Amino acid sequence: MEKLDLNVQGMTCQGCVSGVTKVLEAIPGVNSINVSLEKGHVSLNYDPHQANVELLKAAIREAGFEVVP
Ligand SMILES: [Cu+2]
């Protein structure tokens, strides 16, 4: 398992939090998802054989949020 921390912009309510959580949960190999609305932060663990950073970022972007450095 690899750990990933991302800063995510555009989350404004718990609906956004569950939206981000849902798209990440749908990706095989992803678990321990933690989304902080206050900090604009997402952390998760993923299996590098099943997912990768670019795939995870793309899923967040497709859900309508911005991943920032
Ligand atoms: Cu929202």
PDB file of the backbone (N, CA, C, O) and the ligand in Angstrom, with CONECT records:
HET     CU  A 101       1
ATOM      1  N   MET A   1       0.835  -1.212   0.000  1.00  0.00           N
ATOM      2  CA  MET A   1       0.000   0.000   0.000  1.00  0.00           C
ATOM      3  C   MET A   1       0.863   1.252   0.000  1.00  0.00           C
ATOM      4  O   MET A   1       1.845   1.356   0.735  1.00  0.00           O
ATOM      5  N   GLU A   2       0.478   2.180  -0.828  1.00  0.00           N
ATOM      6  CA  GLU A   2       1.132   3.487  -0.840  1.00  0.00           C
ATOM      7  C   GLU A   2       0.182   4.489  -0.215  1.00  0.00           C
ATOM      8  O   GLU A   2      -1.037   4.368  -0.332  1.00  0.00           O
ATOM      9  N   LYS A   3       0.754   5.477   0.449  1.00  0.00           N
ATOM     10  CA  LYS A   3      -0.068   6.538   1.029  1.00  0.00           C
ATOM     11  C   LYS A   3      -0.011   7.749   0.115  1.00  0.00           C
ATOM     12  O   LYS A   3       1.040   8.097  -0.422  1.00  0.00           O
ATOM     13  N   LEU A   4      -1.167   8.384  -0.051  1.00  0.00           N
ATOM     14  CA  LEU A   4      -1.225   9.562  -0.906  1.00  0.00           C
ATOM     15  C   LEU A   4      -1.954  10.685  -0.179  1.00  0.00           C
ATOM     16  O   LEU A   4      -3.017  10.481   0.408  1.00  0.00           O
ATOM     17  N   ASP A   5      -1.358  11.877  -0.232  1.00  0.00           N
ATOM     18  CA  ASP A   5      -1.992  13.076   0.330  1.00  0.00           C
ATOM     19  C   ASP A   5      -2.149  14.093  -0.786  1.00  0.00           C
ATOM     20  O   ASP A   5      -1.207  14.377  -1.526  1.00  0.00           O
ATOM     21  N   LEU A   6      -3.354  14.637  -0.896  1.00  0.00           N
ATOM     22  CA  LEU A   6      -3.606  15.620  -1.954  1.00  0.00           C
ATOM     23  C   LEU A   6      -4.335  16.825  -1.387  1.00  0.00           C
ATOM     24  O   LEU A   6      -5.196  16.699  -0.516  1.00  0.00           O
ATOM     25  N   ASN A   7      -3.972  18.003  -1.901  1.00  0.00           N
ATOM     26  CA  ASN A   7      -4.745  19.199  -1.598  1.00  0.00           C
ATOM     27  C   ASN A   7      -5.777  19.366  -2.699  1.00  0.00           C
ATOM     28  O   ASN A   7      -5.450  19.385  -3.885  1.00  0.00           O
ATOM     29  N   VAL A   8      -7.021  19.487  -2.283  1.00  0.00           N
ATOM     30  CA  VAL A   8      -8.123  19.555  -3.240  1.00  0.00           C
ATOM     31  C   VAL A   8      -8.902  20.840  -3.023  1.00  0.00           C
ATOM     32  O   VAL A   8      -9.352  21.136  -1.916  1.00  0.00           O
ATOM     33  N   GLN A   9      -9.054  21.601  -4.107  1.00  0.00           N
ATOM     34  CA  GLN A   9      -9.783  22.860  -4.040  1.00  0.00           C
ATOM     35  C   GLN A   9     -11.191  22.692  -4.579  1.00  0.00           C
ATOM     36  O   GLN A   9     -11.432  21.905  -5.494  1.00  0.00           O
ATOM     37  N   GLY A  10     -12.119  23.443  -3.999  1.00  0.00           N
ATOM     38  CA  GLY A  10     -13.465  23.477  -4.535  1.00  0.00           C
ATOM     39  C   GLY A  10     -14.499  22.727  -3.712  1.00  0.00           C
ATOM     40  O   GLY A  10     -15.683  22.725  -4.050  1.00  0.00           O
ATOM     41  N   MET A  11     -14.059  22.090  -2.633  1.00  0.00           N
ATOM     42  CA  MET A  11     -15.028  21.400  -1.774  1.00  0.00           C
ATOM     43  C   MET A  11     -15.631  22.432  -0.815  1.00  0.00           C
ATOM     44  O   MET A  11     -14.916  23.094  -0.063  1.00  0.00           O
ATOM     45  N   THR A  12     -16.949  22.553  -0.860  1.00  0.00           N
ATOM     46  CA  THR A  12     -17.590  23.591  -0.055  1.00  0.00           C
ATOM     47  C   THR A  12     -18.595  23.059   0.960  1.00  0.00           C
ATOM     48  O   THR A  12     -19.052  23.808   1.824  1.00  0.00           O
ATOM     49  N   CYS A  13     -18.940  21.796   0.869  1.00  0.00           N
ATOM     50  CA  CYS A  13     -19.920  21.261   1.809  1.00  0.00           C
ATOM     51  C   CYS A  13     -19.740  19.755   1.959  1.00  0.00           C
ATOM     52  O   CYS A  13     -18.893  19.160   1.292  1.00  0.00           O
ATOM     53  N   GLN A  14     -20.532  19.140   2.830  1.00  0.00           N
ATOM     54  CA  GLN A  14     -20.420  17.689   3.041  1.00  0.00           C
ATOM     55  C   GLN A  14     -20.805  16.910   1.782  1.00  0.00           C
ATOM     56  O   GLN A  14     -20.366  15.777   1.588  1.00  0.00           O
ATOM     57  N   GLY A  15     -21.628  17.525   0.928  1.00  0.00           N
ATOM     58  CA  GLY A  15     -21.986  16.874  -0.334  1.00  0.00           C
ATOM     59  C   GLY A  15     -20.753  16.692  -1.207  1.00  0.00           C
ATOM     60  O   GLY A  15     -20.573  15.654  -1.844  1.00  0.00           O
ATOM     61  N   CYS A  16     -19.899  17.727  -1.228  1.00  0.00           N
ATOM     62  CA  CYS A  16     -18.645  17.637  -1.984  1.00  0.00           C
ATOM     63  C   CYS A  16     -17.762  16.549  -1.393  1.00  0.00           C
ATOM     64  O   CYS A  16     -17.142  15.773  -2.121  1.00  0.00           O
ATOM     65  N   VAL A  17     -17.712  16.501  -0.075  1.00  0.00           N
ATOM     66  CA  VAL A  17     -16.889  15.502   0.608  1.00  0.00           C
ATOM     67  C   VAL A  17     -17.347  14.096   0.230  1.00  0.00           C
ATOM     68  O   VAL A  17     -16.528  13.234  -0.087  1.00  0.00           O
ATOM     69  N   SER A  18     -18.663  13.869   0.264  1.00  0.00           N
ATOM     70  CA  SER A  18     -19.108  12.513  -0.088  1.00  0.00           C
ATOM     71  C   SER A  18     -18.936  12.251  -1.569  1.00  0.00           C
ATOM     72  O   SER A  18     -18.719  11.107  -1.968  1.00  0.00           O
ATOM     73  N   GLY A  19     -19.029  13.299  -2.406  1.00  0.00           N
ATOM     74  CA  GLY A  19     -18.778  13.115  -3.841  1.00  0.00           C
ATOM     75  C   GLY A  19     -17.352  12.649  -4.094  1.00  0.00           C
ATOM     76  O   GLY A  19     -17.124  11.690  -4.831  1.00  0.00           O
ATOM     77  N   VAL A  20     -16.400  13.331  -3.482  1.00  0.00           N
ATOM     78  CA  VAL A  20     -14.990  12.957  -3.645  1.00  0.00           C
ATOM     79  C   VAL A  20     -14.760  11.553  -3.091  1.00  0.00           C
ATOM     80  O   VAL A  20     -14.082  10.733  -3.710  1.00  0.00           O
ATOM     81  N   THR A  21     -15.333  11.289  -1.918  1.00  0.00           N
ATOM     82  CA  THR A  21     -15.155   9.975  -1.301  1.00  0.00           C
ATOM     83  C   THR A  21     -15.690   8.872  -2.219  1.00  0.00           C
ATOM     84  O   THR A  21     -15.054   7.833  -2.392  1.00  0.00           O
ATOM     85  N   LYS A  22     -16.870   9.114  -2.805  1.00  0.00           N
ATOM     86  CA  LYS A  22     -17.498   8.107  -3.665  1.00  0.00           C
ATOM     87  C   LYS A  22     -16.663   7.772  -4.895  1.00  0.00           C
ATOM     88  O   LYS A  22     -16.476   6.601  -5.226  1.00  0.00           O
ATOM     89  N   VAL A  23     -16.159   8.809  -5.575  1.00  0.00           N
ATOM     90  CA  VAL A  23     -15.392   8.507  -6.788  1.00  0.00           C
ATOM     91  C   VAL A  23     -14.108   7.763  -6.445  1.00  0.00           C
ATOM     92  O   VAL A  23     -13.655   6.911  -7.209  1.00  0.00           O
ATOM     93  N   LEU A  24     -13.520   8.087  -5.289  1.00  0.00           N
ATOM     94  CA  LEU A  24     -12.287   7.394  -4.904  1.00  0.00           C
ATOM     95  C   LEU A  24     -12.574   5.962  -4.474  1.00  0.00           C
ATOM     96  O   LEU A  24     -11.813   5.047  -4.789  1.00  0.00           O
ATOM     97  N   GLU A  25     -13.676   5.774  -3.754  1.00  0.00           N
ATOM     98  CA  GLU A  25     -14.077   4.425  -3.315  1.00  0.00           C
ATOM     99  C   GLU A  25     -14.321   3.499  -4.498  1.00  0.00           C
ATOM    100  O   GLU A  25     -14.146   2.284  -4.404  1.00  0.00           O
ATOM    101  N   ALA A  26     -14.737   4.106  -5.628  1.00  0.00           N
ATOM    102  CA  ALA A  26     -15.075   3.301  -6.806  1.00  0.00           C
ATOM    103  C   ALA A  26     -13.835   2.745  -7.499  1.00  0.00           C
ATOM    104  O   ALA A  26     -13.945   1.857  -8.345  1.00  0.00           O
ATOM    105  N   ILE A  27     -12.664   3.256  -7.150  1.00  0.00           N
ATOM    106  CA  ILE A  27     -11.427   2.813  -7.798  1.00  0.00           C
ATOM    107  C   ILE A  27     -10.865   1.597  -7.052  1.00  0.00           C
ATOM    108  O   ILE A  27     -10.609   1.665  -5.850  1.00  0.00           O
ATOM    109  N   PRO A  28     -10.676   0.489  -7.774  1.00  0.00           N
ATOM    110  CA  PRO A  28     -10.140  -0.713  -7.123  1.00  0.00           C
ATOM    111  C   PRO A  28      -8.775  -0.454  -6.483  1.00  0.00           C
ATOM    112  O   PRO A  28      -7.927   0.233  -7.052  1.00  0.00           O
ATOM    113  N   GLY A  29      -8.585  -1.009  -5.312  1.00  0.00           N
ATOM    114  CA  GLY A  29      -7.293  -0.902  -4.647  1.00  0.00           C
ATOM    115  C   GLY A  29      -7.159   0.288  -3.721  1.00  0.00           C
ATOM    116  O   GLY A  29      -6.126   0.464  -3.074  1.00  0.00           O
ATOM    117  N   VAL A  30      -8.221   1.126  -3.652  1.00  0.00           N
ATOM    118  CA  VAL A  30      -8.167   2.323  -2.810  1.00  0.00           C
ATOM    119  C   VAL A  30      -8.883   2.065  -1.494  1.00  0.00           C
ATOM    120  O   VAL A  30      -9.989   1.525  -1.483  1.00  0.00           O
ATOM    121  N   ASN A  31      -8.259   2.448  -0.380  1.00  0.00           N
ATOM    122  CA  ASN A  31      -8.931   2.352   0.910  1.00  0.00           C
ATOM    123  C   ASN A  31      -8.412   3.400   1.889  1.00  0.00           C
ATOM    124  O   ASN A  31      -7.521   4.186   1.568  1.00  0.00           O
ATOM    125  N   SER A  32      -8.985   3.393   3.079  1.00  0.00           N
ATOM    126  CA  SER A  32      -8.631   4.374   4.125  1.00  0.00           C
ATOM    127  C   SER A  32      -8.733   5.809   3.631  1.00  0.00           C
ATOM    128  O   SER A  32      -7.856   6.634   3.888  1.00  0.00           O
ATOM    129  N   ILE A  33      -9.821   6.097   2.914  1.00  0.00           N
ATOM    130  CA  ILE A  33     -10.009   7.449   2.385  1.00  0.00           C
ATOM    131  C   ILE A  33     -10.436   8.395   3.499  1.00  0.00           C
ATOM    132  O   ILE A  33     -11.371   8.117   4.249  1.00  0.00           O
ATOM    133  N   ASN A  34      -9.735   9.509   3.589  1.00  0.00           N
ATOM    134  CA  ASN A  34     -10.083  10.515   4.578  1.00  0.00           C
ATOM    135  C   ASN A  34     -10.138  11.878   3.895  1.00  0.00           C
ATOM    136  O   ASN A  34      -9.135  12.341   3.351  1.00  0.00           O
ATOM    137  N   VAL A  35     -11.305  12.522   3.921  1.00  0.00           N
ATOM    138  CA  VAL A  35     -11.460  13.815   3.259  1.00  0.00           C
ATOM    139  C   VAL A  35     -11.757  14.875   4.304  1.00  0.00           C
ATOM    140  O   VAL A  35     -12.713  14.753   5.070  1.00  0.00           O
ATOM    141  N   SER A  36     -10.935  15.918   4.334  1.00  0.00           N
ATOM    142  CA  SER A  36     -11.159  17.026   5.252  1.00  0.00           C
ATOM    143  C   SER A  36     -11.663  18.246   4.498  1.00  0.00           C
ATOM    144  O   SER A  36     -10.957  18.822   3.670  1.00  0.00           O
ATOM    145  N   LEU A  37     -12.889  18.624   4.798  1.00  0.00           N
ATOM    146  CA  LEU A  37     -13.481  19.802   4.161  1.00  0.00           C
ATOM    147  C   LEU A  37     -12.756  21.069   4.598  1.00  0.00           C
ATOM    148  O   LEU A  37     -12.458  21.934   3.775  1.00  0.00           O
ATOM    149  N   GLU A  38     -12.475  21.179   5.895  1.00  0.00           N
ATOM    150  CA  GLU A  38     -11.846  22.394   6.449  1.00  0.00           C
ATOM    151  C   GLU A  38     -10.453  22.620   5.855  1.00  0.00           C
ATOM    152  O   GLU A  38     -10.076  23.741   5.512  1.00  0.00           O
ATOM    153  N   LYS A  39      -9.703  21.523   5.746  1.00  0.00           N
ATOM    154  CA  LYS A  39      -8.319  21.656   5.267  1.00  0.00           C
ATOM    155  C   LYS A  39      -8.201  21.545   3.754  1.00  0.00           C
ATOM    156  O   LYS A  39      -7.133  21.800   3.198  1.00  0.00           O
ATOM    157  N   GLY A  40      -9.293  21.163   3.073  1.00  0.00           N
ATOM    158  CA  GLY A  40      -9.198  20.938   1.641  1.00  0.00           C
ATOM    159  C   GLY A  40      -8.185  19.858   1.328  1.00  0.00           C
ATOM    160  O   GLY A  40      -7.336  20.001   0.449  1.00  0.00           O
ATOM    161  N   HIS A  41      -8.300  18.781   2.070  1.00  0.00           N
ATOM    162  CA  HIS A  41      -7.262  17.763   2.008  1.00  0.00           C
ATOM    163  C   HIS A  41      -7.857  16.369   1.890  1.00  0.00           C
ATOM    164  O   HIS A  41      -8.866  16.044   2.516  1.00  0.00           O
ATOM    165  N   VAL A  42      -7.203  15.559   1.072  1.00  0.00           N
ATOM    166  CA  VAL A  42      -7.629  14.173   0.897  1.00  0.00           C
ATOM    167  C   VAL A  42      -6.430  13.275   1.169  1.00  0.00           C
ATOM    168  O   VAL A  42      -5.346  13.497   0.629  1.00  0.00           O
ATOM    169  N   SER A  43      -6.625  12.270   1.998  1.00  0.00           N
ATOM    170  CA  SER A  43      -5.573  11.268   2.158  1.00  0.00           C
ATOM    171  C   SER A  43      -6.179   9.888   1.956  1.00  0.00           C
ATOM    172  O   SER A  43      -7.344   9.645   2.271  1.00  0.00           O
ATOM    173  N   LEU A  44      -5.361   8.996   1.425  1.00  0.00           N
ATOM    174  CA  LEU A  44      -5.851   7.643   1.178  1.00  0.00           C
ATOM    175  C   LEU A  44      -4.660   6.698   1.044  1.00  0.00           C
ATOM    176  O   LEU A  44      -3.511   7.118   0.903  1.00  0.00           O
ATOM    177  N   ASN A  45      -4.976   5.427   1.093  1.00  0.00           N
ATOM    178  CA  ASN A  45      -3.991   4.399   0.772  1.00  0.00           C
ATOM    179  C   ASN A  45      -4.445   3.725  -0.512  1.00  0.00           C
ATOM    180  O   ASN A  45      -5.639   3.534  -0.743  1.00  0.00           O
ATOM    181  N   TYR A  46      -3.459   3.364  -1.352  1.00  0.00           N
ATOM    182  CA  TYR A  46      -3.832   2.655  -2.578  1.00  0.00           C
ATOM    183  C   TYR A  46      -2.800   1.578  -2.886  1.00  0.00           C
ATOM    184  O   TYR A  46      -1.633   1.671  -2.508  1.00  0.00           O
ATOM    185  N   ASP A  47      -3.270   0.568  -3.576  1.00  0.00           N
ATOM    186  CA  ASP A  47      -2.411  -0.511  -4.037  1.00  0.00           C
ATOM    187  C   ASP A  47      -1.810  -0.083  -5.375  1.00  0.00           C
ATOM    188  O   ASP A  47      -2.550   0.077  -6.345  1.00  0.00           O
ATOM    189  N   PRO A  48      -0.507   0.104  -5.456  1.00  0.00           N
ATOM    190  CA  PRO A  48       0.110   0.591  -6.701  1.00  0.00           C
ATOM    191  C   PRO A  48      -0.032  -0.381  -7.876  1.00  0.00           C
ATOM    192  O   PRO A  48       0.203   0.000  -9.023  1.00  0.00           O
ATOM    193  N   HIS A  49      -0.411  -1.624  -7.604  1.00  0.00           N
ATOM    194  CA  HIS A  49      -0.658  -2.561  -8.702  1.00  0.00           C
ATOM    195  C   HIS A  49      -2.039  -2.348  -9.312  1.00  0.00           C
ATOM    196  O   HIS A  49      -2.314  -2.827 -10.412  1.00  0.00           O
ATOM    197  N   GLN A  50      -2.907  -1.632  -8.601  1.00  0.00           N
ATOM    198  CA  GLN A  50      -4.277  -1.449  -9.087  1.00  0.00           C
ATOM    199  C   GLN A  50      -4.606  -0.005  -9.436  1.00  0.00           C
ATOM    200  O   GLN A  50      -5.505   0.251 -10.238  1.00  0.00           O
ATOM    201  N   ALA A  51      -3.887   0.936  -8.843  1.00  0.00           N
ATOM    202  CA  ALA A  51      -4.195   2.351  -9.080  1.00  0.00           C
ATOM    203  C   ALA A  51      -2.885   3.122  -9.119  1.00  0.00           C
ATOM    204  O   ALA A  51      -1.833   2.610  -8.736  1.00  0.00           O
ATOM    205  N   ASN A  52      -2.967   4.352  -9.585  1.00  0.00           N
ATOM    206  CA  ASN A  52      -1.775   5.206  -9.561  1.00  0.00           C
ATOM    207  C   ASN A  52      -2.204   6.649  -9.314  1.00  0.00           C
ATOM    208  O   ASN A  52      -3.388   6.980  -9.367  1.00  0.00           O
ATOM    209  N   VAL A  53      -1.223   7.492  -9.046  1.00  0.00           N
ATOM    210  CA  VAL A  53      -1.513   8.869  -8.642  1.00  0.00           C
ATOM    211  C   VAL A  53      -2.288   9.616  -9.723  1.00  0.00           C
ATOM    212  O   VAL A  53      -3.226  10.355  -9.424  1.00  0.00           O
ATOM    213  N   GLU A  54      -1.892   9.419 -10.985  1.00  0.00           N
ATOM    214  CA  GLU A  54      -2.565  10.155 -12.062  1.00  0.00           C
ATOM    215  C   GLU A  54      -4.032   9.751 -12.182  1.00  0.00           C
ATOM    216  O   GLU A  54      -4.902  10.590 -12.418  1.00  0.00           O
ATOM    217  N   LEU A  55      -4.292   8.458 -12.017  1.00  0.00           N
ATOM    218  CA  LEU A  55      -5.669   7.967 -12.071  1.00  0.00           C
ATOM    219  C   LEU A  55      -6.506   8.571 -10.940  1.00  0.00           C
ATOM    220  O   LEU A  55      -7.657   8.956 -11.141  1.00  0.00           O
ATOM    221  N   LEU A  56      -5.912   8.645  -9.760  1.00  0.00           N
ATOM    222  CA  LEU A  56      -6.633   9.159  -8.596  1.00  0.00           C
ATOM    223  C   LEU A  56      -6.918  10.652  -8.752  1.00  0.00           C
ATOM    224  O   LEU A  56      -8.012  11.122  -8.440  1.00  0.00           O
ATOM    225  N   LYS A  57      -5.909  11.396  -9.244  1.00  0.00           N
ATOM    226  CA  LYS A  57      -6.116  12.830  -9.475  1.00  0.00           C
ATOM    227  C   LYS A  57      -7.181  13.064 -10.537  1.00  0.00           C
ATOM    228  O   LYS A  57      -8.024  13.950 -10.399  1.00  0.00           O
ATOM    229  N   ALA A  58      -7.136  12.262 -11.599  1.00  0.00           N
ATOM    230  CA  ALA A  58      -8.103  12.417 -12.686  1.00  0.00           C
ATOM    231  C   ALA A  58      -9.523  12.184 -12.181  1.00  0.00           C
ATOM    232  O   ALA A  58     -10.450  12.883 -12.591  1.00  0.00           O
ATOM    233  N   ALA A  59      -9.699  11.208 -11.297  1.00  0.00           N
ATOM    234  CA  ALA A  59     -11.034  10.915 -10.765  1.00  0.00           C
ATOM    235  C   ALA A  59     -11.566  12.102  -9.968  1.00  0.00           C
ATOM    236  O   ALA A  59     -12.751  12.426 -10.044  1.00  0.00           O
ATOM    237  N   ILE A  60     -10.686  12.747  -9.204  1.00  0.00           N
ATOM    238  CA  ILE A  60     -11.107  13.906  -8.412  1.00  0.00           C
ATOM    239  C   ILE A  60     -11.478  15.064  -9.342  1.00  0.00           C
ATOM    240  O   ILE A  60     -12.475  15.751  -9.120  1.00  0.00           O
ATOM    241  N   ARG A  61     -10.669  15.275 -10.381  1.00  0.00           N
ATOM    242  CA  ARG A  61     -10.962  16.345 -11.347  1.00  0.00           C
ATOM    243  C   ARG A  61     -12.282  16.095 -12.057  1.00  0.00           C
ATOM    244  O   ARG A  61     -13.078  17.015 -12.246  1.00  0.00           O
ATOM    245  N   GLU A  62     -12.516  14.832 -12.453  1.00  0.00           N
ATOM    246  CA  GLU A  62     -13.751  14.499 -13.147  1.00  0.00           C
ATOM    247  C   GLU A  62     -14.966  14.717 -12.256  1.00  0.00           C
ATOM    248  O   GLU A  62     -16.063  14.974 -12.752  1.00  0.00           O
ATOM    249  N   ALA A  63     -14.775  14.616 -10.938  1.00  0.00           N
ATOM    250  CA  ALA A  63     -15.874  14.859 -10.020  1.00  0.00           C
ATOM    251  C   ALA A  63     -16.118  16.364  -9.845  1.00  0.00           C
ATOM    252  O   ALA A  63     -17.072  16.760  -9.175  1.00  0.00           O
ATOM    253  N   GLY A  64     -15.261  17.203 -10.442  1.00  0.00           N
ATOM    254  CA  GLY A  64     -15.491  18.642 -10.442  1.00  0.00           C
ATOM    255  C   GLY A  64     -14.628  19.439  -9.486  1.00  0.00           C
ATOM    256  O   GLY A  64     -14.936  20.588  -9.172  1.00  0.00           O
ATOM    257  N   PHE A  65     -13.533  18.823  -9.019  1.00  0.00           N
ATOM    258  CA  PHE A  65     -12.671  19.526  -8.055  1.00  0.00           C
ATOM    259  C   PHE A  65     -11.266  19.647  -8.622  1.00  0.00           C
ATOM    260  O   PHE A  65     -10.879  18.929  -9.543  1.00  0.00           O
ATOM    261  N   GLU A  66     -10.528  20.562  -8.052  1.00  0.00           N
ATOM    262  CA  GLU A  66      -9.182  20.838  -8.544  1.00  0.00           C
ATOM    263  C   GLU A  66      -8.149  20.280  -7.585  1.00  0.00           C
ATOM    264  O   GLU A  66      -8.212  20.516  -6.379  1.00  0.00           O
ATOM    265  N   VAL A  67      -7.199  19.537  -8.130  1.00  0.00           N
ATOM    266  CA  VAL A  67      -6.085  19.048  -7.305  1.00  0.00           C
ATOM    267  C   VAL A  67      -4.947  20.057  -7.442  1.00  0.00           C
ATOM    268  O   VAL A  67      -4.482  20.335  -8.547  1.00  0.00           O
ATOM    269  N   VAL A  68      -4.510  20.593  -6.324  1.00  0.00           N
ATOM    270  CA  VAL A  68      -3.469  21.630  -6.363  1.00  0.00           C
ATOM    271  C   VAL A  68      -2.181  21.098  -5.706  1.00  0.00           C
ATOM    272  O   VAL A  68      -2.225  20.241  -4.824  1.00  0.00           O
ATOM    273  N   PRO A  69      -1.042  21.630  -6.158  1.00  0.00           N
ATOM    274  CA  PRO A  69       0.224  21.145  -5.604  1.00  0.00           C
ATOM    275  C   PRO A  69       0.353  21.440  -4.110  1.00  0.00           C
ATOM    276  O   PRO A  69       1.364  21.094  -3.498  1.00  0.00           O
TER     277      PRO A  69
HETATM  278 CU    CU A 101     -20.645  20.712  -1.875  1.00  0.00          CU2+
END
